[in-house]
Amino acid sequence: MKKKRIYISEAHKGGRELFYIQEVFKDNWIATEGPNIVGFESDLENYLQEEVHVGALNSGTAALHLGLILLGVKSGDEVICQTMTFSASANPIVYLGATPIFIDSEVETLNMCPVALEKAIVHRILLGKKPKAIIAVHLYGMPFRVDEIRAISCKYEIPILEDSAEALGSSYKGKKCGTLGEIGILSFNGNKIITTSGGGVIVTKTLEQKSKAIFLATQARDEAPHYQHSQIGYNYRMSNICAGIGRGQMEVLDNHVILRREMHDFYVNLFENIDGVLVFNEPSADFFSNFWLTAILVDETKNGGITREILRAALEAENIESRPLWKPMHLQPVFEGYPYYGAKVAETLFENGLCLPSGSNLSDEDRERISKTIQVVFKKEIKNS
């Protein structure tokens, strides 16, 4: 009999999702407006603990698109983007007819390298093309180097669009991710720390910005008794049903973060006596990661020739999902030819990095299967957690 699939990250029910959904049907709020949307936005504003305003949308990608519009990005502009990320970070740049400028990673957080960032800005300015915005990502829940990136942002007066799609529950120096840029976004896709089945939010510093985002997200309908439109809008608003799932998930968010961090500790312990395997961790006490995904780096020169791909294939043979780190955007066929600044840090991370099953709903039996499979690969007696 085929073994049960262990997924890298799957939806974890556990709150009162059905209660909020049933309220939708009882009151017939089956629309892109209603009390769950208002409540979900309020729940998130309270959770983020800053003076922010949250607008619920149907995806994190939509939030990035609207965030760029709010920052004034137009066709012909240039936008800096972290190269090691999911394509959704970069796609909205192209939606607007702008040009993505990709930046290499640094090895401790896997995120945007401040040195390469400043070099890119200086060079683009010399070419007469000052970038309009910086999309910085908290990869796998690990905060980017906020102080360094913000210092560069302020120095050159280029706003940060903070991609916190993977980082709800993470923080830097006590401030929640999603509140650290001029505009932030969160994602609630099915594999995220909490889910609305599909969805996201935009996080703004002013009510005016939020109102503008919601206006654009609801087809940019002007104030009039009839349907009148003076600019192009989008169908980006979250549904009241999905927001109900989100309200139930918010009730278990803190516990999900605890469980993800415990999975990370499991892997730290698991690889403690393995040469050539580095489990990525927080660089200092300033960083608090939700460890949405635990990532490792495999060095075959230090472990007898075991590569990332050998380990991934062995896990897959046991019906255990894992995946390489994101393939850098500047290496993707769709972005071939766009400017790139840096060395080969992101490329090396992609070639040797692996994300492991990290879900908050993994069982002791799941962990035992993962542990035994890895022991066989490395032929080691590894201390179990």
C-alpha positions in Angstrom: 0.0 0.0 0.0 1.3 3.4 -0.9 2.3 5.5 2.1 0.3 8.6 2.9 1.7 11.8 1.2 3.6 14.1 3.5 3.2 17.6 2.0 5.7 20.4 2.3 2.9 22.7 3.6 -0.8 22.2 3.6 -3.8 24.0 5.0 -4.3 23.4 8.7 -7.9 23.7 9.9 -8.6 24.1 13.6 -10.3 27.4 14.3 -14.0 28.3 13.9 -14.0 28.6 10.2 -17.4 26.9 9.7 -19.0 29.1 12.3 -18.1 32.2 10.3 -19.0 30.6 7.0 -22.4 29.5 8.4 -23.0 33.1 9.4 -22.4 34.2 5.8 -25.2 31.8 4.5 -27.5 32.6 7.4 -27.3 36.4 6.6 -27.0 35.9 2.8 -23.7 37.9 2.6 -22.5 35.8 -0.3 -20.6 38.7 -1.9 -17.4 40.7 -2.0 -18.6 42.7 0.9 -20.0 41.9 4.3 -19.2 41.6 8.0 -16.5 38.9 7.7 -14.4 41.1 5.4 -14.7 44.0 7.8 -13.9 41.7 10.8 -11.0 40.0 9.1 -9.4 43.3 8.2 -9.9 44.5 11.8 -8.5 41.2 13.2 -5.3 41.7 11.1 -5.0 45.4 12.1 -5.1 44.4 15.7 -2.6 41.6 15.2 -0.1 43.7 13.4 0.0 46.1 16.4 0.9 49.2 14.4 -1.1 52.1 13.0 -1.9 50.4 9.7 -4.9 49.9 7.5 -5.7 46.5 6.0 -7.6 45.8 2.7 -8.7 42.3 2.0 -8.1 41.1 -1.6 -8.4 37.9 -3.5 -4.6 37.2 -3.7 -1.2 38.5 -2.5 -0.4 39.0 -6.2 -3.3 41.5 -6.4 -2.0 43.3 -3.3 1.5 43.6 -5.0 -0.1 45.0 -8.2 -2.2 47.6 -6.3 0.8 48.4 -4.1 2.9 49.3 -7.1 0.0 51.5 -8.4 -0.2 53.3 -5.1 3.5 54.0 -5.3 3.1 55.6 -8.7 4.7 52.9 -10.8 3.8 53.3 -14.5 4.8 51.9 -17.9 8.5 52.6 -18.6 9.5 52.8 -14.9 12.0 50.5 -13.2 11.3 48.5 -10.1 13.9 46.7 -8.0 13.0 43.1 -7.0 14.7 40.4 -5.0 15.7 37.6 -7.5 15.2 34.7 -5.1 11.4 34.7 -4.7 8.3 33.3 -6.2 7.4 34.8 -9.6 4.3 36.6 -8.1 6.8 39.1 -6.6 7.9 40.1 -10.0 5.0 39.5 -12.3 3.0 42.7 -11.3 5.9 44.8 -12.3 5.5 43.6 -15.9 1.7 43.9 -15.6 2.2 47.6 -15.4 4.7 47.8 -18.3 7.6 48.5 -16.0 11.0 46.8 -16.0 12.1 44.5 -13.1 15.7 45.0 -11.9 16.8 41.8 -10.1 19.0 41.8 -7.0 21.1 38.9 -5.6 20.7 37.4 -2.2 22.9 37.4 0.9 23.6 34.1 2.6 22.3 34.6 6.1 18.7 35.5 5.5 18.5 34.3 1.8 17.0 37.7 1.1 18.0 40.9 -0.8 21.7 41.8 -0.5 22.1 45.4 0.7 25.4 45.8 -1.1 24.1 44.6 -4.4 21.0 46.8 -3.9 22.9 50.0 -3.5 25.2 49.2 -6.4 22.1 48.6 -8.6 20.5 51.9 -7.5 23.7 53.9 -8.1 24.2 52.4 -11.6 20.5 52.9 -12.6 20.7 56.5 -11.5 23.9 57.0 -13.6 21.9 55.7 -16.5 19.2 58.2 -15.8 16.7 55.6 -14.7 16.1 56.0 -10.9 14.0 53.0 -9.8 10.5 53.8 -8.6 10.2 51.2 -5.9 11.9 48.3 -4.1 10.1 45.0 -3.7 11.9 43.3 -0.7 10.7 39.8 0.3 10.8 37.9 3.7 11.7 34.6 2.1 10.2 31.5 3.8 9.2 33.7 6.7 12.7 35.0 7.4 12.8 38.8 7.7 15.1 40.6 5.3 17.8 42.9 6.7 15.3 45.7 7.4 17.7 48.3 8.9 20.1 48.1 6.0 17.5 48.0 3.3 15.5 50.8 4.8 18.7 52.9 5.2 19.3 52.6 1.4 15.6 53.2 0.7 15.7 56.5 2.7 19.1 57.5 1.3 17.8 57.4 -2.3 14.2 58.2 -1.5 12.9 54.9 -3.1 9.9 53.4 -1.2 9.8 49.7 -0.1 6.9 47.5 -1.1 7.2 44.8 1.5 6.4 41.3 0.3 5.4 39.5 3.4 3.4 36.8 1.6 5.3 34.1 3.6 5.9 36.1 6.8 2.7 36.5 8.8 3.8 36.0 12.4 7.4 36.9 11.7 8.9 40.1 13.1 12.1 42.3 13.1 13.1 44.0 16.3 9.6 43.3 17.7 7.8 44.9 14.7 5.5 42.6 12.7 6.4 41.8 9.1 3.9 43.5 6.8 4.4 46.8 8.6 8.0 47.5 7.8 7.7 49.1 4.4 5.8 52.0 2.9 3.2 49.4 1.8 3.1 45.7 2.8 1.3 42.7 1.5 0.3 39.3 3.0 -0.9 36.1 1.3 -3.4 33.5 2.5 -2.9 30.9 -0.2 -3.7 27.3 0.8 -0.2 26.5 1.8 0.5 29.6 3.9 0.7 29.9 7.7 -3.0 30.6 7.7 -5.3 30.4 4.7 -8.5 31.9 3.3 -8.3 29.2 0.5 -7.0 31.9 -1.7 -6.5 35.5 -0.8 -4.3 38.3 0.4 -4.3 41.8 1.9 -2.6 45.1 1.3 -1.3 46.9 4.4 -1.1 50.7 4.2 0.0 53.4 6.5 -3.0 55.7 5.7 -6.7 55.3 5.4 -6.5 57.2 2.1 -4.2 54.6 0.6 -6.4 51.7 1.7 -9.5 53.5 0.3 -7.7 54.0 -3.0 -6.7 50.3 -3.1 -10.2 49.1 -2.4 -11.6 51.5 -5.0 -9.3 50.0 -7.6 -10.0 46.5 -6.4 -13.7 46.9 -7.0 -13.6 48.0 -10.6 -12.9 51.7 -9.9 -16.5 52.6 -9.8 -17.1 56.3 -9.3 -19.5 57.8 -6.8 -22.7 58.0 -8.9 -26.2 56.4 -8.9 -25.2 54.6 -12.2 -22.1 52.7 -13.1 -19.5 55.2 -14.1 -15.8 54.6 -14.4 -13.1 57.3 -14.9 -10.1 54.9 -14.7 -9.3 51.2 -15.1 -10.1 49.1 -12.1 -9.8 45.4 -11.2 -11.9 42.6 -9.7 -9.6 42.0 -6.7 -11.8 42.1 -3.6 -11.9 39.1 -1.2 -15.2 37.3 -0.9 -17.1 37.4 2.4 -16.9 33.6 2.5 -13.1 33.5 2.2 -12.8 36.2 4.8 -14.9 34.0 7.1 -12.3 31.2 6.8 -9.7 33.8 7.6 -11.4 34.9 10.7 -11.5 31.3 12.0 -7.8 30.9 11.0 -6.8 34.0 12.9 -7.9 32.3 16.1 -5.2 29.7 15.7 -2.5 31.8 14.0 -0.2 32.0 17.1 -0.4 28.3 17.6 0.5 27.7 14.0 3.6 29.8 14.4 4.6 27.8 17.5 4.1 24.5 15.6 6.1 25.7 12.6 9.0 26.8 14.8 8.9 23.4 16.5 9.2 21.8 13.1 12.3 23.9 12.5 13.7 22.8 15.8 13.0 19.2 14.8 15.3 19.7 11.7 18.0 21.5 13.7 18.1 18.5 16.0 17.8 16.0 13.2 20.8 17.4 11.2 23.0 18.1 14.3 25.4 15.3 13.6 25.4 15.5 9.8 28.3 17.1 8.0 27.6 19.2 5.1 24.0 20.2 5.9 23.2 23.6 7.1 19.7 24.4 8.5 19.0 28.1 7.9 18.3 29.9 11.1 17.8 33.5 12.4 21.0 35.5 12.2 20.4 37.2 15.5 17.8 38.0 18.2 16.6 40.9 16.0 15.0 38.3 13.7 11.9 36.3 14.6 10.9 33.9 11.8 7.6 32.0 11.6 9.7 29.4 9.7 6.9 29.0 7.2 9.3 26.6 5.5 12.5 25.2 6.9 15.3 25.4 4.4 18.6 23.5 4.3 21.8 23.8 2.2 23.5 20.6 1.2 27.2 20.5 0.5 28.2 17.3 -1.2 31.9 17.9 -0.7 31.4 17.6 3.1 29.0 14.6 3.3 30.4 11.9 1.0 28.8 13.0 -2.2 25.1 13.4 -1.1 23.6 16.2 -3.2 20.4 18.1 -2.7 18.9 16.2 -5.5 19.8 12.8 -4.1 18.1 13.8 -0.8 15.0 15.2 -2.6 14.6 12.0 -4.7 14.9 9.8 -1.6 12.2 11.7 0.2 10.0 11.6 -2.9 10.5 7.8 -3.1 8.9 7.7 0.3 6.1 9.9 -0.8 7.5 12.9 1.2 7.3 16.2 -0.6 10.3 18.6 -0.6 11.4 21.1 -3.2 14.4 23.1 -4.2 14.6 26.7 -3.1 13.0 29.2 -5.5 14.8 29.4 -8.8 16.0 33.0 -9.1 13.9 35.2 -11.3 16.9 36.4 -13.4 17.4 32.7 -14.4 13.7 32.2 -15.4 13.0 32.1 -19.2 10.2 34.7 -18.8 12.6 37.2 -17.3 15.7 36.5 -19.4 17.5 39.6 -20.4 16.3 41.9 -17.6 19.1 43.7 -15.6 20.6 41.7 -12.7 23.0 42.9 -10.0 25.1 40.7 -7.8 27.2 37.6 -7.9 26.0 34.0 -7.8 24.7 33.7 -4.3 21.1 33.1 -5.2 22.1 30.7 -8.0 24.2 28.6 -5.5 21.4 28.6 -3.0 19.0 27.3 -5.7 21.4 24.6 -6.8 22.1 23.3 -3.3 19.1 24.3 -1.2 16.0 22.3 -0.2 12.8 23.1 1.5 11.5 20.4 3.8 8.0 19.5 5.1 7.2 22.2 7.6 3.4 22.2 8.1 1.9 23.0 11.5 -0.3 19.8 11.2 2.5 17.2 10.8 2.3 14.3 13.2 4.8 12.4 15.3 4.4 9.6 12.7 5.2 12.0 9.9 8.3 13.2 11.7 9.4 9.6 12.3 9.1 8.8 8.5 11.0 11.9 7.6 13.7 11.1 10.2 14.1 7.5 9.1 14.4 8.4 5.4 17.1 11.0 6.1 19.0 8.5 8.3 19.0 6.1 5.4 20.3 8.7 2.9 23.1 9.8 5.1 23.7 6.4 6.8 23.8 8.1 10.1 22.4 7.5 13.5 20.8 10.9 14.1 19.5 12.1 17.4 15.7 12.2 17.2 13.8 15.2 18.6 
